[in-house]
Amino acid sequence: MLVLSLSPFLLKAQAQPLPNLRYNNDGSVTFVLDKPESRRVRVYCDCALRNDRYNIERENLQSARMKLDSNGLFIFTTHPLAPEIYTYQFKTKGKRFVDPANADSVQVLNTKRSVFVIPGSRLSDLCFSDSLQGRSEFFEFEDSICGKTRRVVVYLPPDYDNSGQVYPVLYLLHGINGYEKAWQDKGRAVQMVDKLIQQGKSVPLIVVMPDVNPRKLVGQKENIGMLRNLLQYGSWLHRDFERAFPQMDSLLSRHYRISSDPNLRAVAGLSAGAMQSCNLANMYEQRFRYVGLFSPVVHRNQLPTNKSTNYWIGSGKADIFHSQSLRFVKKSQKLQVQCVYYETRGGHTWRNWRMHFSEFIQYIFKNNQQ
């Protein structure tokens, strides 16, 4: 059974300072919180709070105590920040919470964080848009293979309703502890692809972002948590989603004008989702021309088997799976499989995956348009 609805995504750029967040001329940010009933308040952010030696590539939260000013407001000012997307929380009386004045938040592990952006880089500017020309839809269906309800986010390009044309498709997969909105929320994939299409740097395409968790795992939305997902990592090796893929692909093809031409089809994923992307390319060789692997968790027996497939590998130098990426590239070259390798700084983080996605989306389909 298909349940379809429009999803009111929060896509508008933060052009004006938020009531609890002030942008300063030197690039720093001042957090402000009115909590008259509290004696102590802390702010948590994945940026430099206590010192300028914070490792931005790790994306871990740093905390600092906010001070009470003469107006009875708790305030804290950061060091000057590099252009990037940042997340933050407040904490008082032992509980963390998002900024009540900021409607833009993302799910990270088992908690929500508020979001702000420091503009100024090509990537950070891509991640926020004043308006979308395309749109996103949400639906769910009953996965008969895995016996679970799967939810999917679908991005439709500008003029989809009026063009009548068939579009290329990219299946974009999350990693462990993710769910169908991971790429839209934390990855900002919808904003990036929409703006790149507007700029003429990406061909108009449909992007499908499904819940790819195995049968017993349903992702962050139910607060399963990273630990439980890691303990059940072995279930990802059973290829539950991969076996269910033809059912989902058939369903989507009936409801959207998705091309059946392998040259106009791609699959990509991050971490364990990259492992699934590699599996899908091998299991269904006639369905995909392009395969994107971002910080891939690929095992020694996961070799590309189709020489007509183009692989695009992205990895950070400090990524825990960096050696696996290099090994996959080396074996692909030995097998004479087309492979592009893109290396960035940092580790196993969304900052890298957003960069990988923005490059990959500009790489695919350029020479295969209908």
N, C-alpha and C positions, 0 to 999 in steps of 0.2 A: 504494500500500500504506500502510495506517495503522498506526502503532506508538503505543500509548497506555500511559502510565504515570503514577503519582502522583509529584508532585514535592515533596520534603521541604523546603519553603522555610523559611528562618530568619526567623520572624515574632515571636518573643517579645521583649517590651520589655526594655531593659537596666535593670531595676529596682535591681539591686545593682551596686556598683562592680566592674569587672573587675580581675583581678590586676595588669595592667600599666597600669591607668587609674584614677585616683582623682578623684572629684568633690569639690570643695571648697565650703564654705559661701558663698563670695562669687561663685560661678558660674564660677570658673576650674577648669581640669582639670590634673592632674599626670600626665605620662607617666612610666612606670617600666619599665626594662628590665634584666634580668639577663644581661649578656654579659661574663663574666669574661675571655674570651679576646680581647676587643676593647680597643683603646686609645682609640678615638674612635667616638662614635655620634651621629647626627643624627636628629631627628624632622621629618617633613614633614606639614603639615596645612593644610586650606583654612580657616584661622582665624587670628586675630591671635596670632603667636608672638613676634616681635621688638618689635612696637610696637602701639599701639591704633589706628593709622591704616590698618590693613589694610582693603582694599575687599572686603567680604564678598560683594558682588554679582557679582564676577568668578569666584569659585570656583577660583582658581589656588592652587597649593600654595606655602606659605611654609615655610622651614626654619630650624631653630635647633640649635645644638650642645647636647647633653645633658651635664650635669656628673656626675661620680662622687661619690657621697655616702660617708659614713663606714661604711656597710654594704656598700660595694662595688657599689652599684646605680647605673645611669645614670638621672638624673631631669631633668625640665624641667617648669615650671609656666607655663601660659598667663596672659594677661590674663583678666579676667572675660568670659565669652562670652554672646552673646545666644541665646535659645532657638532652636535650629535643629538640623539634621542635619549632621554633620561627618564628613570622611574623613581618614585619616592613614596614614602609613607610617614605618618606621624604615630607617636606612641605616648600614651599617658595612662596611668593607673593600670599598668601591666598589659594593655591591649593596643594592638596596632590597627590603624584604620587609614583609609584613603582620604585625600583632601576633599572635604564636603563641598568645596566651591569649584572643583574641577570635574567636569563630566567625562573626561577622557581617561579611561583606566584600562589596564590589561591584566590578564591572569598570568601569574608567574608561580610555578609550583602550586602550592595550596592556598595562596593568598592573592589578593588584588593589590595593584600598585597604581597610583596616579602617574600621569605622563606629562612631560613638558619637552620642548625642543629648543635647542640653541641653533638658529639658522646660520647659514654661511658656507656650508659645504654642498657639493653637488648631491651627495647621497641624502643628507638630512633635508635638503629642500625638496627632493623627490618624495620623501616620506609623508609630507603633508600637502594637502590641496584644499583650496578654498571651495572647490566644487568638483564633483565628478561628472564627466560626460557619459561614462558608462554607468552600470549599476550592478549591485550584488543581490543575489537571492539565496534563500536558505530552504532546504527541504530535507526530509528524512524518509528512509524506506526500510523495510524489513529484509535483512540479509538472511536469505534462506540457507546459505552455506554455513555461516557462523552462529545462526540463531540469536541475533541481536539486532537492535535498531541502529542503523548507521545514519549519521547526520552529515550533510555536505553543504559547503558554501560554494556558490557558482558566481564568478564574475562574468558579466556580459559586456562586450565592448560598445563604444558609442555607435548609435544608429542601428543597433541590432534589430530593433522592432520594425524598422522601415526598409532595411536593405534587402531582405529575402535571401541573402547569400549564405553559403556554408562556410564555417570558420575553422581555422586551425584550433587545436586544443592542447592545453598543458595540464596534466595532472600533477598537482603540487602537494607533496606529502610532508607531514610533520614528523617529529621524532618521539622518543620515549617521554612520557608524561605530557604529551601534547594532546590536542583535540582539534576539531575541524576549524576552529576560529584562531588557532595559534598563528598561522601565517597572516591572517587579516589583522589581528590585534598586535602582536609583538613584532611580526615580520613586516607589517605595513605593505604587503604585497599588492593589495587592491589599489592603494594610492599610487604606488610606484608604476604599476603597469598602465594605469589610466593616464598618468602624466607622460610616460614614455610613448604611448600611442599618440597623444596629442602633439608631442614634439616630433613625431615621425621617426622615432628611434626604435620602435617596436611595431610589428605588423599587428593589425587588429586581431585579437584572438579571444577565445574563451578559456578561463582559468578555473579548474575544478579543484577544490580544497576539501578532501573528505576526512572523516574520522577513520584512521587506518589502524586503530588499536586492535589487537587480537580479540578473540571471542569473549574472554572474561574481563577485559579491561576496557573502560569507557572514557578514560581521559580525565583531564583536570576538572571539568565542570562538576563532577561528582566528588571532587576532593580525594581521589584515591591516593595521590601523593607519589613523589619520586621514589621513596624507599620501596613501597609495594611494587611499583612498576619495575624497578631494578631487580628485585627479588624474583619477579616473574618474567625476567628478560627472556628466558628460554622459550616462553610461549611465542615470542616474536619469530623464533626459528621454525615454527610449525607452518608458517606461510598461510595463516588463516585469511588475511586480507588479500593476498595474492590470488588465492583460489577463488575468492569471492569477486575478484575484479571484473570478470566477464559479465556477471549479472549487473553490476553497477554501470559498466560501460554501455551495455545494451539499454538499460533504463534511461540513462542520460541522453543517449543518441535518439531515443524516441521523443524526448521532451525539448531538446535543443538541437540546433542545426550544427552538429559537430561533424567534421570531416571524417570519413572512413579511410582516406588516403594515408598510408603510413608516413609519407613525406610531410604530412601536415599534422602529425601527432607527436607529442613529447611527454615525458614523465621525468620528474625531478623530486628530490627530497633531501632532507638534512639528517645527518647522523643515522639512526636506525631507519628513518624514512628513505635514506639513500640506499641502504641495504635492500629495502623493499623495491625501490626503483630498479636496482640492478637485477633483482629476481624477476620483476615483471618484464624487463627487456629480454631476458633469457627464456622465460616461459612462453611469452607471446611475441615471437620475433617479428611477426608480420604486422604488429600494431604500432610500433614506434620507430621513428627515424632518429630522434634526439633523446639523449638521456643525460640529466644533470645530477651530479653527485656532490653534495656540499658537506664537507667534513665526514666522508662516508665511513660507516662501520661495515667494511667489506672483508669477508673471510677468504682464506687462501683458495678455496674451491670456487669462488665467485668470479669467474673469468668471463669476459665478453665473448659471445659465441657467434655474433652476427657482424660480418665485416661491412654491411651496409648501414650500420648504426653509428651515429656520431656521439661520442662521449665528451662531456664537459666536466672536468673535475676542479673543485675549488677547495682550498685548505689553508688554514692559518699556520704559520711557522711553529707556533707554540701549541697547536692543537694536539690533544692526546691521541688522535688517530692519524697524525700527520704521516707517519711511516706507512700506514696502510694505503693512504692516498698515493704516495710515491711508488709503492709496490704495484698498485693497480695500473698506474700510468706506464710503468716500465713493462709490465706484462702485456698491456694493450699494444704498445709499440712493437713488442716482439711478435705478437700475433697479427700485426699489420692492420689493427683496428684504428679507425680515426679517433683521435683523442686530443682535446685541448686541455692544458693544465694552467690554472690561475691561482697564484699564491698571494696571500695577504699576511699582514701582521696578526699577532694575537692568537687566541685559542678557540675553544669550542663555544662560540658565543653568537648571539643574534646580530651583533654588530658586523660580524663576518658574513653571516648567512644573508643578511639584507644586501650586502655588497655583491655576494655571489649571485643572488637572484637578479639584481639589476643588470649584471653583465650577461648572464645566461639568457634573459628575456630579449636582449638585443642581438643575441647570436643566432637564435633559432628562427627557421622559416624564411629567412631573407631571400633565399634563392628558390623557394618552392611555393610561391603564392599562386593561387588559382586565378 
